[in-house]
Amino acid sequence: MEVSALPLHAMTFFEELIEASNHSTIQMIIFDESKVSQIGKVLEDLKCFVGGKSS
């Protein structure tokens, strides 16, 4: 898989998927918990598997 990312304030932000692979794992840190369900729904609509939530 090949992606594009943007560095910002000592963090790296996903920008776009350039080339897909058969299987890829992307770990996300979502700081606003109110957005977790919304982001999960978008990923599921894209046929992505969405794993569990850590506490």
PyMOL Python script that loads the backbone (N, CA, C, O; Angstrom):
from pymol import cmd

cmd.read_pdbstr("""\
ATOM      1  N   MET A   1       0.848  -1.162   0.000  1.00  0.00           N
ATOM      2  CA  MET A   1       0.000   0.000   0.000  1.00  0.00           C
ATOM      3  C   MET A   1       0.893   1.224   0.000  1.00  0.00           C
ATOM      4  O   MET A   1       1.959   1.231   0.615  1.00  0.00           O
ATOM      5  N   GLU A   2       0.459   2.232  -0.677  1.00  0.00           N
ATOM      6  CA  GLU A   2       1.178   3.498  -0.685  1.00  0.00           C
ATOM      7  C   GLU A   2       0.202   4.606  -0.326  1.00  0.00           C
ATOM      8  O   GLU A   2      -0.886   4.699  -0.894  1.00  0.00           O
ATOM      9  N   VAL A   3       0.599   5.445   0.623  1.00  0.00           N
ATOM     10  CA  VAL A   3      -0.254   6.543   1.064  1.00  0.00           C
ATOM     11  C   VAL A   3       0.526   7.845   1.024  1.00  0.00           C
ATOM     12  O   VAL A   3       1.755   7.859   0.942  1.00  0.00           O
ATOM     13  N   SER A   4      -0.208   8.914   1.083  1.00  0.00           N
ATOM     14  CA  SER A   4       0.376  10.245   1.205  1.00  0.00           C
ATOM     15  C   SER A   4       0.019  10.761   2.590  1.00  0.00           C
ATOM     16  O   SER A   4      -1.107  10.578   3.054  1.00  0.00           O
ATOM     17  N   ALA A   5       0.983  11.411   3.257  1.00  0.00           N
ATOM     18  CA  ALA A   5       0.739  11.910   4.606  1.00  0.00           C
ATOM     19  C   ALA A   5       1.324  13.307   4.755  1.00  0.00           C
ATOM     20  O   ALA A   5       2.271  13.676   4.061  1.00  0.00           O
ATOM     21  N   LEU A   6       0.750  14.069   5.661  1.00  0.00           N
ATOM     22  CA  LEU A   6       1.198  15.435   5.914  1.00  0.00           C
ATOM     23  C   LEU A   6       1.718  15.568   7.336  1.00  0.00           C
ATOM     24  O   LEU A   6       0.985  15.280   8.282  1.00  0.00           O
ATOM     25  N   PRO A   7       2.968  15.999   7.513  1.00  0.00           N
ATOM     26  CA  PRO A   7       3.459  16.252   8.871  1.00  0.00           C
ATOM     27  C   PRO A   7       2.906  17.580   9.394  1.00  0.00           C
ATOM     28  O   PRO A   7       2.873  18.576   8.671  1.00  0.00           O
ATOM     29  N   LEU A   8       2.474  17.582  10.657  1.00  0.00           N
ATOM     30  CA  LEU A   8       1.932  18.798  11.250  1.00  0.00           C
ATOM     31  C   LEU A   8       2.095  18.722  12.758  1.00  0.00           C
ATOM     32  O   LEU A   8       1.544  17.826  13.397  1.00  0.00           O
ATOM     33  N   HIS A   9       2.837  19.642  13.325  1.00  0.00           N
ATOM     34  CA  HIS A   9       3.003  19.730  14.784  1.00  0.00           C
ATOM     35  C   HIS A   9       3.426  18.397  15.409  1.00  0.00           C
ATOM     36  O   HIS A   9       2.789  17.925  16.350  1.00  0.00           O
ATOM     37  N   ALA A  10       4.492  17.795  14.892  1.00  0.00           N
ATOM     38  CA  ALA A  10       5.068  16.546  15.417  1.00  0.00           C
ATOM     39  C   ALA A  10       4.130  15.347  15.268  1.00  0.00           C
ATOM     40  O   ALA A  10       4.336  14.324  15.920  1.00  0.00           O
ATOM     41  N   MET A  11       3.110  15.456  14.425  1.00  0.00           N
ATOM     42  CA  MET A  11       2.216  14.346  14.136  1.00  0.00           C
ATOM     43  C   MET A  11       2.129  14.207  12.622  1.00  0.00           C
ATOM     44  O   MET A  11       2.433  15.146  11.886  1.00  0.00           O
ATOM     45  N   THR A  12       1.715  13.039  12.166  1.00  0.00           N
ATOM     46  CA  THR A  12       1.548  12.814  10.740  1.00  0.00           C
ATOM     47  C   THR A  12       0.085  12.509  10.463  1.00  0.00           C
ATOM     48  O   THR A  12      -0.520  11.674  11.136  1.00  0.00           O
ATOM     49  N   PHE A  13      -0.474  13.178   9.485  1.00  0.00           N
ATOM     50  CA  PHE A  13      -1.876  13.031   9.144  1.00  0.00           C
ATOM     51  C   PHE A  13      -2.020  12.383   7.778  1.00  0.00           C
ATOM     52  O   PHE A  13      -1.381  12.799   6.811  1.00  0.00           O
ATOM     53  N   PHE A  14      -2.875  11.347   7.703  1.00  0.00           N
ATOM     54  CA  PHE A  14      -3.187  10.681   6.446  1.00  0.00           C
ATOM     55  C   PHE A  14      -3.796  11.692   5.493  1.00  0.00           C
ATOM     56  O   PHE A  14      -4.678  12.460   5.875  1.00  0.00           O
ATOM     57  N   GLU A  15      -3.325  11.694   4.245  1.00  0.00           N
ATOM     58  CA  GLU A  15      -3.882  12.593   3.242  1.00  0.00           C
ATOM     59  C   GLU A  15      -4.692  11.829   2.208  1.00  0.00           C
ATOM     60  O   GLU A  15      -5.847  12.171   1.954  1.00  0.00           O
ATOM     61  N   GLU A  16      -4.098  10.791   1.603  1.00  0.00           N
ATOM     62  CA  GLU A  16      -4.837  10.023   0.611  1.00  0.00           C
ATOM     63  C   GLU A  16      -4.183   8.671   0.375  1.00  0.00           C
ATOM     64  O   GLU A  16      -2.993   8.488   0.631  1.00  0.00           O
ATOM     65  N   LEU A  17      -4.974   7.729  -0.113  1.00  0.00           N
ATOM     66  CA  LEU A  17      -4.488   6.424  -0.522  1.00  0.00           C
ATOM     67  C   LEU A  17      -4.037   6.539  -1.963  1.00  0.00           C
ATOM     68  O   LEU A  17      -4.822   6.936  -2.825  1.00  0.00           O
ATOM     69  N   ILE A  18      -2.799   6.204  -2.239  1.00  0.00           N
ATOM     70  CA  ILE A  18      -2.269   6.304  -3.593  1.00  0.00           C
ATOM     71  C   ILE A  18      -2.417   4.979  -4.317  1.00  0.00           C
ATOM     72  O   ILE A  18      -2.823   4.939  -5.479  1.00  0.00           O
ATOM     73  N   GLU A  19      -2.085   3.890  -3.625  1.00  0.00           N
ATOM     74  CA  GLU A  19      -2.191   2.568  -4.238  1.00  0.00           C
ATOM     75  C   GLU A  19      -2.671   1.576  -3.190  1.00  0.00           C
ATOM     76  O   GLU A  19      -2.079   1.460  -2.117  1.00  0.00           O
ATOM     77  N   ALA A  20      -3.741   0.867  -3.502  1.00  0.00           N
ATOM     78  CA  ALA A  20      -4.318  -0.099  -2.561  1.00  0.00           C
ATOM     79  C   ALA A  20      -3.561  -1.420  -2.610  1.00  0.00           C
ATOM     80  O   ALA A  20      -2.909  -1.738  -3.605  1.00  0.00           O
ATOM     81  N   SER A  21      -3.652  -2.177  -1.534  1.00  0.00           N
ATOM     82  CA  SER A  21      -3.098  -3.531  -1.490  1.00  0.00           C
ATOM     83  C   SER A  21      -4.232  -4.469  -1.108  1.00  0.00           C
ATOM     84  O   SER A  21      -5.359  -4.033  -0.874  1.00  0.00           O
ATOM     85  N   ASN A  22      -3.926  -5.756  -1.046  1.00  0.00           N
ATOM     86  CA  ASN A  22      -4.964  -6.731  -0.693  1.00  0.00           C
ATOM     87  C   ASN A  22      -5.332  -6.669   0.780  1.00  0.00           C
ATOM     88  O   ASN A  22      -6.468  -6.971   1.145  1.00  0.00           O
ATOM     89  N   HIS A  23      -4.398  -6.287   1.626  1.00  0.00           N
ATOM     90  CA  HIS A  23      -4.663  -6.237   3.060  1.00  0.00           C
ATOM     91  C   HIS A  23      -3.751  -5.197   3.688  1.00  0.00           C
ATOM     92  O   HIS A  23      -2.531  -5.262   3.540  1.00  0.00           O
ATOM     93  N   SER A  24      -4.326  -4.269   4.366  1.00  0.00           N
ATOM     94  CA  SER A  24      -3.546  -3.246   5.046  1.00  0.00           C
ATOM     95  C   SER A  24      -4.187  -2.938   6.384  1.00  0.00           C
ATOM     96  O   SER A  24      -5.404  -3.046   6.537  1.00  0.00           O
ATOM     97  N   THR A  25      -3.380  -2.559   7.339  1.00  0.00           N
ATOM     98  CA  THR A  25      -3.872  -2.164   8.648  1.00  0.00           C
ATOM     99  C   THR A  25      -3.444  -0.727   8.896  1.00  0.00           C
ATOM    100  O   THR A  25      -2.268  -0.383   8.775  1.00  0.00           O
ATOM    101  N   ILE A  26      -4.397   0.088   9.239  1.00  0.00           N
ATOM    102  CA  ILE A  26      -4.114   1.481   9.573  1.00  0.00           C
ATOM    103  C   ILE A  26      -4.614   1.711  10.994  1.00  0.00           C
ATOM    104  O   ILE A  26      -5.785   1.475  11.290  1.00  0.00           O
ATOM    105  N   GLN A  27      -3.740   2.165  11.857  1.00  0.00           N
ATOM    106  CA  GLN A  27      -4.138   2.495  13.224  1.00  0.00           C
ATOM    107  C   GLN A  27      -4.453   3.981  13.286  1.00  0.00           C
ATOM    108  O   GLN A  27      -3.725   4.810  12.739  1.00  0.00           O
ATOM    109  N   MET A  28      -5.548   4.303  13.962  1.00  0.00           N
ATOM    110  CA  MET A  28      -5.981   5.695  14.052  1.00  0.00           C
ATOM    111  C   MET A  28      -6.106   6.101  15.516  1.00  0.00           C
ATOM    112  O   MET A  28      -6.531   5.311  16.359  1.00  0.00           O
ATOM    113  N   ILE A  29      -5.737   7.320  15.798  1.00  0.00           N
ATOM    114  CA  ILE A  29      -5.994   7.912  17.105  1.00  0.00           C
ATOM    115  C   ILE A  29      -7.008   9.023  16.858  1.00  0.00           C
ATOM    116  O   ILE A  29      -6.725   9.988  16.148  1.00  0.00           O
ATOM    117  N   ILE A  30      -8.181   8.879  17.446  1.00  0.00           N
ATOM    118  CA  ILE A  30      -9.249   9.863  17.260  1.00  0.00           C
ATOM    119  C   ILE A  30      -9.410  10.595  18.595  1.00  0.00           C
ATOM    120  O   ILE A  30      -9.855  10.016  19.586  1.00  0.00           O
ATOM    121  N   PHE A  31      -9.045  11.852  18.600  1.00  0.00           N
ATOM    122  CA  PHE A  31      -9.054  12.627  19.840  1.00  0.00           C
ATOM    123  C   PHE A  31     -10.459  13.039  20.265  1.00  0.00           C
ATOM    124  O   PHE A  31     -10.722  13.200  21.457  1.00  0.00           O
ATOM    125  N   ASP A  32     -11.351  13.210  19.318  1.00  0.00           N
ATOM    126  CA  ASP A  32     -12.725  13.614  19.627  1.00  0.00           C
ATOM    127  C   ASP A  32     -13.601  12.367  19.611  1.00  0.00           C
ATOM    128  O   ASP A  32     -14.011  11.900  18.548  1.00  0.00           O
ATOM    129  N   GLU A  33     -13.888  11.826  20.803  1.00  0.00           N
ATOM    130  CA  GLU A  33     -14.664  10.581  20.891  1.00  0.00           C
ATOM    131  C   GLU A  33     -16.029  10.674  20.227  1.00  0.00           C
ATOM    132  O   GLU A  33     -16.584   9.655  19.816  1.00  0.00           O
ATOM    133  N   SER A  34     -16.571  11.864  20.116  1.00  0.00           N
ATOM    134  CA  SER A  34     -17.883  12.018  19.480  1.00  0.00           C
ATOM    135  C   SER A  34     -17.822  11.715  17.984  1.00  0.00           C
ATOM    136  O   SER A  34     -18.866  11.544  17.355  1.00  0.00           O
ATOM    137  N   LYS A  35     -16.627  11.645  17.403  1.00  0.00           N
ATOM    138  CA  LYS A  35     -16.462  11.380  15.968  1.00  0.00           C
ATOM    139  C   LYS A  35     -16.204   9.907  15.655  1.00  0.00           C
ATOM    140  O   LYS A  35     -16.206   9.524  14.485  1.00  0.00           O
ATOM    141  N   VAL A  36     -15.981   9.070  16.678  1.00  0.00           N
ATOM    142  CA  VAL A  36     -15.608   7.677  16.460  1.00  0.00           C
ATOM    143  C   VAL A  36     -16.659   6.934  15.640  1.00  0.00           C
ATOM    144  O   VAL A  36     -16.312   6.267  14.666  1.00  0.00           O
ATOM    145  N   SER A  37     -17.922   7.033  16.008  1.00  0.00           N
ATOM    146  CA  SER A  37     -18.986   6.329  15.280  1.00  0.00           C
ATOM    147  C   SER A  37     -19.092   6.808  13.842  1.00  0.00           C
ATOM    148  O   SER A  37     -19.267   6.001  12.928  1.00  0.00           O
ATOM    149  N   GLN A  38     -18.989   8.100  13.639  1.00  0.00           N
ATOM    150  CA  GLN A  38     -19.091   8.679  12.297  1.00  0.00           C
ATOM    151  C   GLN A  38     -17.942   8.188  11.407  1.00  0.00           C
ATOM    152  O   GLN A  38     -18.163   7.821  10.253  1.00  0.00           O
ATOM    153  N   ILE A  39     -16.738   8.184  11.934  1.00  0.00           N
ATOM    154  CA  ILE A  39     -15.580   7.726  11.170  1.00  0.00           C
ATOM    155  C   ILE A  39     -15.695   6.231  10.891  1.00  0.00           C
ATOM    156  O   ILE A  39     -15.392   5.779   9.787  1.00  0.00           O
ATOM    157  N   GLY A  40     -16.133   5.460  11.895  1.00  0.00           N
ATOM    158  CA  GLY A  40     -16.339   4.029  11.698  1.00  0.00           C
ATOM    159  C   GLY A  40     -17.345   3.744  10.601  1.00  0.00           C
ATOM    160  O   GLY A  40     -17.139   2.837   9.795  1.00  0.00           O
ATOM    161  N   LYS A  41     -18.424   4.497  10.556  1.00  0.00           N
ATOM    162  CA  LYS A  41     -19.457   4.314   9.524  1.00  0.00           C
ATOM    163  C   LYS A  41     -18.887   4.596   8.141  1.00  0.00           C
ATOM    164  O   LYS A  41     -19.156   3.847   7.202  1.00  0.00           O
ATOM    165  N   VAL A  42     -18.112   5.656   8.000  1.00  0.00           N
ATOM    166  CA  VAL A  42     -17.497   5.981   6.705  1.00  0.00           C
ATOM    167  C   VAL A  42     -16.583   4.844   6.255  1.00  0.00           C
ATOM    168  O   VAL A  42     -16.613   4.445   5.091  1.00  0.00           O
ATOM    169  N   LEU A  43     -15.772   4.323   7.175  1.00  0.00           N
ATOM    170  CA  LEU A  43     -14.868   3.224   6.829  1.00  0.00           C
ATOM    171  C   LEU A  43     -15.642   1.964   6.444  1.00  0.00           C
ATOM    172  O   LEU A  43     -15.275   1.287   5.484  1.00  0.00           O
ATOM    173  N   GLU A  44     -16.703   1.643   7.179  1.00  0.00           N
ATOM    174  CA  GLU A  44     -17.525   0.481   6.846  1.00  0.00           C
ATOM    175  C   GLU A  44     -18.193   0.649   5.484  1.00  0.00           C
ATOM    176  O   GLU A  44     -18.305  -0.318   4.731  1.00  0.00           O
ATOM    177  N   ASP A  45     -18.634   1.854   5.160  1.00  0.00           N
ATOM    178  CA  ASP A  45     -19.218   2.125   3.838  1.00  0.00           C
ATOM    179  C   ASP A  45     -18.210   1.898   2.721  1.00  0.00           C
ATOM    180  O   ASP A  45     -18.586   1.597   1.588  1.00  0.00           O
ATOM    181  N   LEU A  46     -16.923   2.043   3.044  1.00  0.00           N
ATOM    182  CA  LEU A  46     -15.846   1.801   2.077  1.00  0.00           C
ATOM    183  C   LEU A  46     -15.399   0.339   2.089  1.00  0.00           C
ATOM    184  O   LEU A  46     -14.379  -0.011   1.495  1.00  0.00           O
ATOM    185  N   LYS A  47     -16.184  -0.524   2.783  1.00  0.00           N
ATOM    186  CA  LYS A  47     -15.918  -1.962   2.900  1.00  0.00           C
ATOM    187  C   LYS A  47     -14.668  -2.279   3.703  1.00  0.00           C
ATOM    188  O   LYS A  47     -14.016  -3.298   3.475  1.00  0.00           O
ATOM    189  N   CYS A  48     -14.334  -1.399   4.649  1.00  0.00           N
ATOM    190  CA  CYS A  48     -13.208  -1.633   5.548  1.00  0.00           C
ATOM    191  C   CYS A  48     -13.700  -2.345   6.799  1.00  0.00           C
ATOM    192  O   CYS A  48     -14.817  -2.102   7.258  1.00  0.00           O
ATOM    193  N   PHE A  49     -12.870  -3.222   7.351  1.00  0.00           N
ATOM    194  CA  PHE A  49     -13.173  -3.833   8.641  1.00  0.00           C
ATOM    195  C   PHE A  49     -12.759  -2.835   9.721  1.00  0.00           C
ATOM    196  O   PHE A  49     -11.652  -2.298   9.690  1.00  0.00           O
ATOM    197  N   VAL A  50     -13.634  -2.598  10.648  1.00  0.00           N
ATOM    198  CA  VAL A  50     -13.337  -1.686  11.745  1.00  0.00           C
ATOM    199  C   VAL A  50     -13.227  -2.511  13.011  1.00  0.00           C
ATOM    200  O   VAL A  50     -14.189  -3.160  13.423  1.00  0.00           O
ATOM    201  N   GLY A  51     -12.035  -2.487  13.641  1.00  0.00           N
ATOM    202  CA  GLY A  51     -11.774  -3.276  14.844  1.00  0.00           C
ATOM    203  C   GLY A  51     -12.291  -2.612  16.101  1.00  0.00           C
ATOM    204  O   GLY A  51     -13.000  -1.607  16.055  1.00  0.00           O
ATOM    205  N   GLY A  52     -11.923  -3.194  17.212  1.00  0.00           N
ATOM    206  CA  GLY A  52     -12.386  -2.729  18.511  1.00  0.00           C
ATOM    207  C   GLY A  52     -11.796  -1.411  18.945  1.00  0.00           C
ATOM    208  O   GLY A  52     -10.873  -0.880  18.328  1.00  0.00           O
ATOM    209  N   LYS A  53     -12.352  -0.899  20.021  1.00  0.00           N
ATOM    210  CA  LYS A  53     -11.930   0.389  20.586  1.00  0.00           C
ATOM    211  C   LYS A  53     -11.142   0.131  21.857  1.00  0.00           C
ATOM    212  O   LYS A  53     -11.564  -0.653  22.707  1.00  0.00           O
ATOM    213  N   SER A  54      -9.999   0.788  21.989  1.00  0.00           N
ATOM    214  CA  SER A  54      -9.217   0.690  23.223  1.00  0.00           C
ATOM    215  C   SER A  54      -9.689   1.757  24.200  1.00  0.00           C
ATOM    216  O   SER A  54     -10.178   2.813  23.799  1.00  0.00           O
ATOM    217  N   SER A  55      -9.536   1.468  25.471  1.00  0.00           N
ATOM    218  CA  SER A  55      -9.928   2.475  26.458  1.00  0.00           C
ATOM    219  C   SER A  55      -8.716   3.111  27.078  1.00  0.00           C
ATOM    220  O   SER A  55      -8.847   3.985  27.935  1.00  0.00           O
TER     221      SER A  55
END
""", "prot")
cmd.dss("prot")
cmd.show_as("cartoon", "prot")
cmd.util.cbc("prot")
cmd.orient("prot")
